[in-house]
Amino acid sequence: MDHPTGQEEAQKLVLEVVAADAGQRLDIYLAKRIPWLSRTRLQQLIETGSVATSQTGPVRAKDKVEKGLIITVAIPPPQPP
């Protein structure tokens, strides 16, 4: 779909943590679930607020995920060269 401004929207992913993944660091969990992004890139998205969870408070890469946690990741479109 064409956008009049020429800007693409961020891709939004919603993930729910299952029991087998509970206890992992957030960045490691995301790297396993979103393998086309590097762990470094995922850490940048976490730091810039592009990752949110159903828990209150700030989201950090070192946070442990829990069963049932809902994680929303907004992946911005690639920047033009």
C-alpha positions in Angstrom: 0.0 0.0 0.0 1.3 3.4 -0.9 1.6 6.1 1.7 1.2 9.7 0.5 4.2 10.8 2.7 6.4 8.1 1.4 7.0 6.8 4.9 6.3 3.2 5.8 4.7 2.2 9.1 6.5 0.1 11.8 5.8 -3.6 11.7 4.1 -4.6 15.0 4.6 -8.1 16.5 2.7 -9.4 19.5 4.2 -12.4 21.3 3.0 -14.4 24.3 5.6 -16.2 26.5 4.9 -19.9 27.0 6.0 -21.9 30.0 9.0 -23.5 28.1 10.5 -20.0 27.5 9.9 -18.6 31.0 13.0 -17.4 32.9 15.0 -16.3 29.8 16.3 -12.7 29.4 14.0 -10.6 27.3 16.6 -9.9 24.6 17.5 -13.6 24.3 13.8 -14.6 24.1 13.2 -12.0 21.4 16.3 -13.1 19.4 14.9 -16.7 19.3 11.4 -15.5 18.3 12.5 -12.9 15.8 15.6 -14.5 14.2 15.8 -12.0 11.3 16.9 -9.3 13.8 20.2 -9.4 15.6 20.3 -9.4 19.4 22.1 -6.1 19.2 19.3 -4.6 17.1 16.7 -6.0 19.5 18.5 -4.4 22.5 18.4 -1.1 20.6 14.7 -1.4 20.1 14.3 -2.2 23.8 16.4 0.8 24.8 14.4 3.2 22.5 11.0 2.1 23.8 10.0 0.1 20.8 9.4 -3.0 23.0 6.6 -3.0 25.6 5.2 -5.7 27.9 2.1 -6.3 29.8 4.0 -5.6 33.0 4.3 -2.1 34.4 7.5 -0.2 34.6 10.4 0.2 32.2 11.4 -2.6 29.9 15.1 -3.7 30.1 17.0 -6.3 28.0 18.1 -8.2 31.1 14.5 -8.6 32.4 13.3 -12.2 32.7 10.2 -13.2 30.8 7.4 -15.0 32.6 4.7 -17.4 31.3 1.8 -15.4 29.9 3.7 -12.2 29.5 2.5 -10.3 26.4 5.3 -8.5 24.5 4.7 -6.0 21.7 7.6 -5.1 19.4 7.4 -2.2 17.0 10.0 -2.7 14.2 10.6 0.5 12.4 11.0 0.4 8.6 14.5 0.5 7.2 16.0 4.0 6.9 16.7 5.1 3.3 20.4 5.3 2.4 
